[in-house]
Amino acid sequence: MLKKPGFAVAVVSVMLLLYCVMIIVNRALPVVYFIFAISPFLLAWLALSIICYGKFTGTEFKDGEEWGYQDKQKKKD
């Protein structure tokens, strides 16, 4: 559970959606305050799980390349 970035993304996204809906509806203020209080810990958990256990599926840079867009063709200079 803690080593799955997809699970962390889902949980934090649901909490954000719940927080936004509850603010709009203006109900259950203790729950809104609780979600607001734990949000830094949720974001830290999300960031650490993505950094530590996330898998990169893009192409790797070649020697001499610094950055680039994957949807653009490289110009040969």
Steps between C-alpha positions, in 0.01 A plus 500: 500500500772748590716394207231556237497855362168441325331435833647818647382704201149355530472565874630857482278576199190369678586704810542814288170439323324436832654817645385713206147360501463550875616861475253571220213334685612671824432189708697294750749769596692276746571259214616790280733620774634148549572453128668840492713407804622170354552631146875573544555141613295365210700705250829392658389135479396550137828665403718245678314202359532637146868592541600174668281242324377662179604351167611719209365379167636770268812493287836562662722790397799433280845645562496878455122535530373711785123504449241481229139446412395149412229616262736709283746374245865575563660740256828383358747792519 
